[in-house]
């Protein structure tokens, strides 16, 4: 993977994984505003299993790379019937599945990597609202933050937007005119509706911690699970919600399915991917089989 990890490099990495592991299922779960494919990569029975999501923000390149490396290592262990992080994950995947959706927001990734050219017909619009600062772009190409576009905590989102002076499309922090208005959000909602997702994880740029509290629903086993995940990784547990959670996937999933969902905060330092993956691998494996 080169330093400029854009959508083209992302697709190239997926093609290499497909050739290396013929059993790896690559399926399109939806499209972005600019018609870029949002892919899921699955091992085992993806109709019933655990799901990991990354790349909600254009800046979350590390999350994308970590998930690609994880599915590579899981596939290798599955193929060779070897252990990963000391766990016989290949045996576990005989009865359940694993799906990773590394890049939920491919248009955002392109904007961060290639500026206005990555936004296609929205280039001038993105140039205007970003004021030329493409490296700080979180939103999709319409200026809507996918991590705040789920149907959860809408009143809280609007209060937070007003507090921050956000009243419309923005590089970051605008939850949209309506919940689930964006095709990227709809892709993830539809994936969860079509499949039996046991529990789910979101990897996103933040402080290294684990969040587990939903807005109105906290499954009984979530507290136990988060303690196990914390021990595996050394990550601290956040026991309260804040403005970063409003409108997010974690809250939406917990509330709609009454199942556990976790937000894993990881670095955005693109030079530290290997170290970040090393610190996360055991937690990802335990999260897959628990």
C-alpha positions as a Python dict, from the first residue, in 0.01 Angstrom:
ca = {
    (1, 'X'): (0, 0, 0),
    (2, 'X'): (148, 334, -100),
    (3, 'X'): (132, 662, 87),
    (4, 'X'): (-146, 794, -137),
    (5, 'X'): (-413, 542, -53),
    (6, 'X'): (-706, 651, -269),
    (7, 'X'): (-1006, 460, -401),
    (8, 'X'): (-807, 318, -694),
    (9, 'X'): (-547, 174, -456),
    (10, 'X'): (-829, 45, -237),
    (11, 'X'): (-983, -143, -530),
    (12, 'X'): (-642, -278, -627),
    (13, 'X'): (-595, -417, -276),
    (14, 'X'): (-936, -588, -293),
    (15, 'X'): (-849, -747, -629),
    (16, 'X'): (-527, -887, -482),
    (17, 'X'): (-720, -1033, -189),
    (18, 'X'): (-971, -1199, -423),
    (19, 'X'): (-694, -1361, -626),
    (20, 'X'): (-509, -1478, -316),
    (21, 'X'): (-820, -1620, -146),
    (22, 'X'): (-1076, -1755, -398),
    (23, 'X'): (-1318, -1838, -115),
    (24, 'X'): (-1332, -1474, -4),
    (25, 'X'): (-1674, -1335, -94),
    (26, 'X'): (-1663, -981, -231),
    (27, 'X'): (-2008, -826, -256),
    (28, 'X'): (-2129, -477, -330),
    (29, 'X'): (-2342, -350, -43),
    (30, 'X'): (-2422, -18, -211),
    (31, 'X'): (-2286, 288, -391),
    (32, 'X'): (-2173, 635, -294),
    (33, 'X'): (-2322, 956, -432),
    (34, 'X'): (-2058, 946, -708),
    (35, 'X'): (-2145, 581, -785),
    (36, 'X'): (-1831, 435, -631),
    (37, 'X'): (-1893, 84, -502),
    (38, 'X'): (-1908, 15, -129),
    (39, 'X'): (-1774, -337, -85),
    (40, 'X'): (-1810, -601, 180),
    (41, 'X'): (-1552, -879, 215),
    (42, 'X'): (-1671, -1196, 385),
    (43, 'X'): (-1536, -1524, 514),
    (44, 'X'): (-1776, -1793, 628),
    (45, 'X'): (-2151, -1739, 637),
    (46, 'X'): (-2186, -1363, 599),
    (47, 'X'): (-2564, -1395, 620),
    (48, 'X'): (-2517, -1469, 989),
    (49, 'X'): (-2211, -1331, 1161),
    (50, 'X'): (-2016, -1034, 1290),
    (51, 'X'): (-1959, -714, 1092),
    (52, 'X'): (-1681, -454, 1105),
    (53, 'X'): (-1717, -114, 938),
    (54, 'X'): (-1457, 154, 865),
    (55, 'X'): (-1396, 458, 651),
    (56, 'X'): (-1704, 655, 756),
    (57, 'X'): (-1483, 965, 740),
    (58, 'X'): (-1271, 1064, 445),
    (59, 'X'): (-978, 1087, 685),
    (60, 'X'): (-1013, 736, 829),
    (61, 'X'): (-753, 580, 600),
    (62, 'X'): (-592, 390, 889),
    (63, 'X'): (-925, 222, 972),
    (64, 'X'): (-957, 110, 608),
    (65, 'X'): (-605, -31, 602),
    (66, 'X'): (-648, -207, 937),
    (67, 'X'): (-965, -381, 820),
    (68, 'X'): (-805, -486, 491),
    (69, 'X'): (-510, -630, 681),
    (70, 'X'): (-744, -806, 921),
    (71, 'X'): (-949, -976, 650),
    (72, 'X'): (-623, -1076, 479),
    (73, 'X'): (-492, -1237, 798),
    (74, 'X'): (-824, -1403, 881),
    (75, 'X'): (-841, -1545, 527),
    (76, 'X'): (-485, -1674, 553),
    (77, 'X'): (-560, -1845, 884),
    (78, 'X'): (-883, -1988, 743),
    (79, 'X'): (-705, -2119, 433),
    (80, 'X'): (-414, -2274, 624),
    (81, 'X'): (-617, -2380, 929),
    (82, 'X'): (-377, -2192, 1152),
    (83, 'X'): (-434, -1975, 1458),
    (84, 'X'): (-459, -1599, 1460),
    (85, 'X'): (-371, -1416, 1782),
    (86, 'X'): (-363, -1759, 1945),
    (87, 'X'): (-723, -1836, 1844),
    (88, 'X'): (-846, -2112, 1612),
    (89, 'X'): (-1049, -1866, 1410),
    (90, 'X'): (-1087, -2101, 1112),
    (91, 'X'): (-1290, -2341, 1330),
    (92, 'X'): (-1509, -2056, 1455),
    (93, 'X'): (-1582, -1944, 1100),
    (94, 'X'): (-1723, -2285, 1009),
    (95, 'X'): (-2038, -2195, 1201),
    (96, 'X'): (-2052, -1815, 1170),
    (97, 'X'): (-1934, -1550, 929),
    (98, 'X'): (-1723, -1238, 929),
    (99, 'X'): (-1782, -938, 704),
    (100, 'X'): (-1569, -626, 686),
    (101, 'X'): (-1685, -315, 502),
    (102, 'X'): (-1356, -123, 503),
    (103, 'X'): (-1468, 195, 328),
    (104, 'X'): (-1821, 322, 382),
    (105, 'X'): (-1742, 666, 239),
    (106, 'X'): (-1531, 623, -78),
    (107, 'X'): (-1611, 973, -207),
    (108, 'X'): (-1476, 1122, 116),
    (109, 'X'): (-1160, 916, 77),
    (110, 'X'): (-1116, 1049, -277),
    (111, 'X'): (-1162, 1409, -166),
    (112, 'X'): (-895, 1375, 103),
    (113, 'X'): (-655, 1210, -144),
    (114, 'X'): (-730, 1397, -467),
    (115, 'X'): (-905, 1720, -368),
    (116, 'X'): (-1182, 1859, -584),
    (117, 'X'): (-1099, 1615, -865),
    (118, 'X'): (-1206, 1331, -636),
    (119, 'X'): (-1549, 1489, -602),
    (120, 'X'): (-1628, 1466, -976),
    (121, 'X'): (-1923, 1695, -1060),
    (122, 'X'): (-1932, 1816, -699),
    (123, 'X'): (-1577, 1949, -726),
    (124, 'X'): (-1659, 2321, -715),
    (125, 'X'): (-1906, 2267, -432),
    (126, 'X'): (-1647, 2080, -226),
    (127, 'X'): (-1385, 2343, -306),
    (128, 'X'): (-1617, 2616, -177),
    (129, 'X'): (-1726, 2464, 152),
    (130, 'X'): (-1382, 2318, 233),
    (131, 'X'): (-1207, 2648, 151),
    (132, 'X'): (-940, 2433, -7),
    (133, 'X'): (-867, 2229, 307),
    (134, 'X'): (-932, 1884, 166),
    (135, 'X'): (-718, 1703, 422),
    (136, 'X'): (-975, 1779, 695),
    (137, 'X'): (-1271, 1642, 500),
    (138, 'X'): (-1492, 1394, 691),
    (139, 'X'): (-1825, 1414, 506),
    (140, 'X'): (-1952, 1256, 187),
    (141, 'X'): (-1938, 1452, -137),
    (142, 'X'): (-2258, 1643, -48),
    (143, 'X'): (-2112, 1771, 279),
    (144, 'X'): (-2310, 1530, 497),
    (145, 'X'): (-2127, 1346, 772),
    (146, 'X'): (-2221, 976, 736),
    (147, 'X'): (-2123, 909, 1096),
    (148, 'X'): (-2412, 1140, 1198),
    (149, 'X'): (-2671, 1043, 937),
    (150, 'X'): (-2827, 741, 1106),
    (151, 'X'): (-3175, 757, 1257),
    (152, 'X'): (-3074, 801, 1618),
    (153, 'X'): (-3052, 1108, 1839),
    (154, 'X'): (-3169, 1352, 1570),
    (155, 'X'): (-3263, 1623, 1821),
    (156, 'X'): (-2924, 1595, 1987),
    (157, 'X'): (-2751, 1626, 1650),
    (158, 'X'): (-2936, 1945, 1564),
    (159, 'X'): (-2860, 2099, 1903),
    (160, 'X'): (-2493, 2011, 1862),
    (161, 'X'): (-2486, 2153, 1509),
    (162, 'X'): (-2636, 2481, 1628),
    (163, 'X'): (-2384, 2499, 1912),
    (164, 'X'): (-2102, 2459, 1658),
    (165, 'X'): (-2257, 2699, 1405),
    (166, 'X'): (-2328, 2427, 1148),
    (167, 'X'): (-2648, 2495, 956),
    (168, 'X'): (-2590, 2310, 630),
    (169, 'X'): (-2339, 2106, 430),
    (170, 'X'): (-1999, 2111, 595),
    (171, 'X'): (-1666, 1925, 574),
    (172, 'X'): (-1755, 1768, 910),
    (173, 'X'): (-2034, 1748, 1165),
    (174, 'X'): (-2350, 1803, 957),
    (175, 'X'): (-2596, 1514, 997),
    (176, 'X'): (-2804, 1599, 692),
    (177, 'X'): (-3155, 1733, 638),
    (178, 'X'): (-3305, 1395, 732),
    (179, 'X'): (-3190, 1068, 884),
    (180, 'X'): (-3057, 810, 639),
    (181, 'X'): (-3080, 1056, 351),
    (182, 'X'): (-2752, 942, 195),
    (183, 'X'): (-2685, 635, -21),
    (184, 'X'): (-2382, 546, 191),
    (185, 'X'): (-2596, 533, 505),
    (186, 'X'): (-2869, 341, 322),
    (187, 'X'): (-2612, 83, 209),
    (188, 'X'): (-2518, 1, 568),
    (189, 'X'): (-2880, 2, 688),
    (190, 'X'): (-2980, -233, 406),
    (191, 'X'): (-2689, -465, 476),
    (192, 'X'): (-2794, -499, 840),
    (193, 'X'): (-3158, -550, 744),
    (194, 'X'): (-3073, -825, 494),
    (195, 'X'): (-2835, -1017, 718),
    (196, 'X'): (-2833, -1152, 1071),
    (197, 'X'): (-2555, -941, 1220),
    (198, 'X'): (-2483, -1084, 1566),
    (199, 'X'): (-2296, -773, 1678),
    (200, 'X'): (-2104, -497, 1503),
    (201, 'X'): (-1798, -275, 1527),
    (202, 'X'): (-1707, 64, 1385),
    (203, 'X'): (-1341, 164, 1353),
    (204, 'X'): (-1289, 538, 1333),
    (205, 'X'): (-1030, 803, 1401),
    (206, 'X'): (-1046, 904, 1764),
    (207, 'X'): (-872, 855, 2095),
    (208, 'X'): (-780, 492, 2156),
    (209, 'X'): (-1087, 373, 2344),
    (210, 'X'): (-1398, 159, 2320),
    (211, 'X'): (-1751, 297, 2331),
    (212, 'X'): (-2046, 65, 2388),
    (213, 'X'): (-2338, 266, 2527),
    (214, 'X'): (-2636, 308, 2295),
    (215, 'X'): (-2886, 593, 2315),
    (216, 'X'): (-3178, 403, 2466),
    (217, 'X'): (-3078, 39, 2440),
    (218, 'X'): (-2784, -141, 2599),
    (219, 'X'): (-2799, -520, 2552),
    (220, 'X'): (-2722, -710, 2873),
    (221, 'X'): (-2411, -880, 2735),
    (222, 'X'): (-2254, -555, 2609),
    (223, 'X'): (-2100, -466, 2944),
    (224, 'X'): (-1931, -806, 2969),
    (225, 'X'): (-1814, -797, 2609),
    (226, 'X'): (-1659, -451, 2636),
    (227, 'X'): (-1463, -555, 2945),
    (228, 'X'): (-1319, -851, 2754),
    (229, 'X'): (-1232, -632, 2455),
    (230, 'X'): (-1063, -380, 2682),
    (231, 'X'): (-846, -647, 2842),
    (232, 'X'): (-747, -780, 2498),
    (233, 'X'): (-637, -440, 2368),
    (234, 'X'): (-549, -228, 2668),
    (235, 'X'): (-799, 30, 2538),
    (236, 'X'): (-997, 227, 2793),
    (237, 'X'): (-1374, 199, 2816),
    (238, 'X'): (-1592, 508, 2768),
    (239, 'X'): (-1908, 470, 2974),
    (240, 'X'): (-2098, 778, 2859),
    (241, 'X'): (-2219, 916, 2530),
    (242, 'X'): (-2116, 1253, 2389),
    (243, 'X'): (-2169, 1460, 2074),
    (244, 'X'): (-1949, 1227, 1869),
    (245, 'X'): (-2207, 950, 1914),
    (246, 'X'): (-2518, 1141, 1804),
    (247, 'X'): (-2661, 998, 1483),
    (248, 'X'): (-2395, 728, 1470),
    (249, 'X'): (-2412, 368, 1358),
    (250, 'X'): (-2344, 226, 1706),
    (251, 'X'): (-2646, 391, 1866),
    (252, 'X'): (-2868, 312, 1568),
    (253, 'X'): (-2771, -58, 1564),
    (254, 'X'): (-2822, -102, 1940),
    (255, 'X'): (-3157, 73, 1931),
    (256, 'X'): (-3294, -104, 1623),
    (257, 'X'): (-3171, -458, 1684),
    (258, 'X'): (-3119, -465, 2062),
    (259, 'X'): (-2779, -618, 1995),
    (260, 'X'): (-2431, -505, 2089),
    (261, 'X'): (-2232, -256, 1884),
    (262, 'X'): (-1897, -99, 1963),
    (263, 'X'): (-1704, 201, 1840),
    (264, 'X'): (-1327, 149, 1841),
    (265, 'X'): (-1132, 473, 1840),
    (266, 'X'): (-802, 441, 1655),
    (267, 'X'): (-527, 671, 1534),
    (268, 'X'): (-536, 869, 1211),
    (269, 'X'): (-157, 867, 1185),
    (270, 'X'): (-105, 703, 846),
    (271, 'X'): (257, 619, 930),
    (272, 'X'): (152, 403, 1224),
    (273, 'X'): (-72, 144, 1054),
    (274, 'X'): (135, -164, 1138),
    (275, 'X'): (163, -70, 1504),
    (276, 'X'): (-206, 13, 1519),
    (277, 'X'): (-299, -321, 1366),
    (278, 'X'): (-68, -506, 1605),
    (279, 'X'): (-240, -346, 1904),
    (280, 'X'): (-587, -423, 1764),
    (281, 'X'): (-552, -775, 1623),
    (282, 'X'): (-637, -972, 1937),
    (283, 'X'): (-939, -751, 2005),
    (284, 'X'): (-1062, -792, 1647),
    (285, 'X'): (-1028, -1170, 1667),
    (286, 'X'): (-1204, -1194, 2005),
    (287, 'X'): (-1473, -960, 1874),
    (288, 'X'): (-1527, -1194, 1581),
    (289, 'X'): (-1571, -1513, 1781),
    (290, 'X'): (-1719, -1394, 2112),
}
